[in-house]
Amino acid sequence: ALSPLCGELMDTLTKAEIETALSARLPKCAVKCALNADGSLSVTVTAHGMDQFTIANINRAHYHGVSGINRLVREIREEMVIARQSFWLSSVG
């Protein structure tokens, strides 16, 4: 069966559908989404170490279907790595 996300634009998905798709791809994290009044998306990810990351003002129209969700997950993971490195560097110095 085809994924219900196959041809969907992220801006047509519900908050629950986006949370489900992101949670499935970030298995050790809790994912919460908020749809903002301007139509943008904010995602808060709580990682297993209780690290929390929020990415705000995501333009949902830029993320299409499964490949768009996968790209967003990759970008979230990159942001998490950068934030952890920044924290680690600031706590060492």
Residue frames as qw, qx, qy, qz and C-alpha x, y, z in Angstrom:
[[0.000, 0.888, 0.460, 0.000, 0.00, 0.00, 0.00],
 [0.362, 0.546, -0.036, 0.755, 1.14, 3.50, -0.73],
 [0.282, -0.303, -0.484, 0.771, 1.84, 5.83, 2.13],
 [0.086, 0.855, 0.510, -0.044, -0.90, 8.44, 2.60],
 [0.227, -0.798, 0.102, 0.550, 1.91, 11.03, 2.43],
 [0.688, 0.160, 0.496, 0.505, 3.06, 10.05, -1.09],
 [0.321, 0.498, 0.356, 0.722, 1.87, 13.06, -3.03],
 [0.276, -0.871, -0.403, 0.044, 0.71, 15.26, -0.21],
 [0.220, 0.637, -0.221, 0.705, 2.05, 18.71, 0.38],
 [0.363, -0.166, -0.699, 0.594, 2.90, 19.11, 4.02],
 [0.167, 0.007, 0.186, -0.968, 0.64, 22.16, 4.13],
 [0.648, -0.163, -0.394, -0.631, -2.36, 19.87, 3.49],
 [0.585, -0.114, -0.776, 0.208, -1.50, 17.48, 6.34],
 [0.536, -0.779, -0.174, -0.276, -2.98, 17.81, 9.80],
 [0.191, -0.748, 0.545, -0.328, -0.87, 18.43, 12.88],
 [0.821, -0.251, 0.480, -0.182, -1.44, 14.81, 13.96],
 [0.900, 0.420, 0.069, 0.095, -0.37, 13.45, 10.55],
 [0.355, 0.783, -0.392, 0.327, 2.85, 15.49, 10.64],
 [0.451, -0.614, 0.560, -0.326, 3.58, 14.43, 14.24],
 [0.936, -0.012, 0.336, -0.104, 2.99, 10.77, 13.33],
 [0.783, 0.582, -0.096, 0.196, 5.26, 10.97, 10.27],
 [0.139, 0.777, -0.478, 0.385, 8.06, 12.73, 12.17],
 [0.652, -0.484, 0.493, -0.312, 7.74, 10.45, 15.22],
 [0.975, 0.157, 0.154, -0.012, 8.08, 7.36, 13.02],
 [0.687, 0.593, -0.185, 0.377, 11.38, 8.74, 11.68],
 [0.044, 0.602, -0.515, 0.608, 12.68, 9.99, 15.07],
 [0.732, -0.286, -0.599, -0.152, 11.98, 6.85, 17.14],
 [0.570, -0.257, -0.544, 0.560, 13.81, 7.83, 20.34],
 [0.054, 0.030, -0.114, 0.992, 12.22, 11.27, 20.48],
 [0.142, 0.661, 0.674, -0.297, 8.90, 12.78, 21.47],
 [0.179, 0.164, 0.391, 0.888, 7.62, 15.10, 18.73],
 [0.109, 0.710, 0.562, -0.409, 5.08, 17.88, 19.18],
 [0.272, 0.284, 0.426, 0.815, 3.96, 20.17, 16.37],
 [0.106, 0.663, 0.415, -0.614, 2.12, 23.45, 16.31],
 [0.355, 0.535, 0.511, 0.572, 0.46, 24.99, 13.27],
 [0.184, -0.343, -0.187, 0.902, 0.92, 28.74, 13.47],
 [0.343, 0.708, 0.389, -0.479, -1.62, 31.33, 12.41],
 [0.248, 0.701, -0.385, -0.546, 0.45, 32.18, 9.32],
 [0.918, 0.310, -0.122, -0.217, 0.37, 28.52, 8.20],
 [0.348, 0.586, -0.703, 0.205, 3.95, 27.78, 9.22],
 [0.893, -0.267, -0.361, -0.022, 4.92, 24.85, 11.40],
 [0.146, -0.707, 0.593, -0.356, 6.83, 24.71, 14.67],
 [0.887, -0.038, -0.460, -0.008, 8.31, 21.39, 15.78],
 [0.347, -0.695, 0.534, -0.334, 9.52, 20.59, 19.28],
 [0.841, 0.136, -0.522, 0.028, 11.58, 17.43, 19.66],
 [0.529, -0.677, 0.442, -0.259, 12.48, 16.02, 23.06],
 [0.606, 0.404, -0.685, 0.023, 15.35, 13.56, 22.78],
 [0.822, -0.279, -0.493, 0.052, 16.03, 10.65, 25.10],
 [0.512, -0.036, -0.426, 0.745, 18.47, 12.68, 27.23],
 [0.094, -0.803, -0.493, 0.322, 15.68, 15.20, 27.84],
 [0.207, -0.229, 0.272, 0.912, 17.36, 17.57, 25.40],
 [0.363, 0.716, 0.563, -0.196, 14.65, 19.70, 23.82],
 [0.241, -0.121, 0.424, 0.864, 14.89, 21.39, 20.45],
 [0.378, 0.715, 0.490, -0.325, 12.35, 23.69, 18.82],
 [0.268, 0.006, 0.510, 0.817, 12.43, 24.69, 15.20],
 [0.246, 0.652, 0.470, -0.542, 9.97, 27.45, 14.38],
 [0.355, 0.718, -0.083, -0.593, 8.52, 29.05, 11.27],
 [0.371, -0.086, 0.837, 0.392, 8.92, 26.06, 8.95],
 [0.488, 0.359, -0.213, -0.767, 7.29, 26.79, 5.59],
 [0.681, 0.052, 0.711, -0.168, 5.25, 23.64, 5.09],
 [0.704, 0.658, 0.061, -0.260, 4.81, 24.28, 1.35],
 [0.217, 0.745, -0.622, -0.108, 8.53, 23.59, 0.86],
 [0.245, -0.263, 0.925, -0.118, 8.21, 19.96, 1.98],
 [0.712, 0.186, -0.277, -0.617, 6.37, 17.67, -0.44],
 [0.918, 0.029, -0.336, -0.209, 5.34, 14.09, 0.31],
 [0.923, -0.329, -0.045, 0.197, 7.59, 11.44, 1.81],
 [0.668, 0.299, -0.086, 0.676, 10.76, 13.01, 0.43],
 [0.072, -0.720, 0.055, -0.688, 9.81, 16.32, 2.07],
 [0.763, -0.615, 0.013, -0.196, 9.18, 14.67, 5.43],
 [0.910, -0.072, -0.044, 0.406, 12.52, 12.85, 5.13],
 [0.416, 0.529, -0.082, 0.735, 14.29, 16.12, 4.28],
 [0.374, -0.753, 0.058, -0.539, 12.69, 17.84, 7.27],
 [0.900, -0.433, -0.015, 0.053, 13.80, 14.98, 9.55],
 [0.772, 0.196, -0.069, 0.600, 17.36, 15.28, 8.20],
 [0.112, 0.661, -0.074, 0.738, 17.30, 19.04, 8.85],
 [0.650, -0.687, 0.007, -0.325, 15.95, 18.49, 12.39],
 [0.928, -0.223, -0.043, 0.295, 18.73, 15.98, 13.11],
 [0.555, 0.420, -0.078, 0.714, 21.34, 18.42, 11.78],
 [0.211, -0.742, 0.057, -0.634, 19.97, 21.17, 14.04],
 [0.835, -0.541, -0.029, -0.094, 20.07, 18.80, 17.01],
 [0.853, 0.028, -0.074, 0.515, 23.73, 17.95, 16.34],
 [0.283, 0.576, -0.063, 0.764, 24.67, 21.63, 15.96],
 [0.471, -0.734, 0.010, -0.490, 22.83, 22.54, 19.18],
 [0.908, -0.397, -0.044, 0.126, 24.54, 19.75, 21.12],
 [0.716, 0.228, -0.074, 0.656, 27.97, 20.73, 19.78],
 [0.018, 0.692, -0.042, 0.721, 27.34, 24.37, 20.70],
 [0.691, -0.665, -0.007, -0.283, 26.25, 23.38, 24.19],
 [0.925, -0.174, -0.054, 0.332, 29.24, 21.07, 24.63],
 [0.542, 0.413, -0.071, 0.729, 31.68, 23.72, 23.42],
 [0.186, -0.724, 0.056, -0.662, 30.19, 26.42, 25.66],
 [0.798, -0.579, -0.008, -0.166, 30.22, 24.12, 28.72],
 [0.879, 0.008, -0.096, 0.467, 33.88, 23.15, 28.20],
 [0.388, 0.468, -0.076, 0.790, 35.19, 26.69, 27.85]]
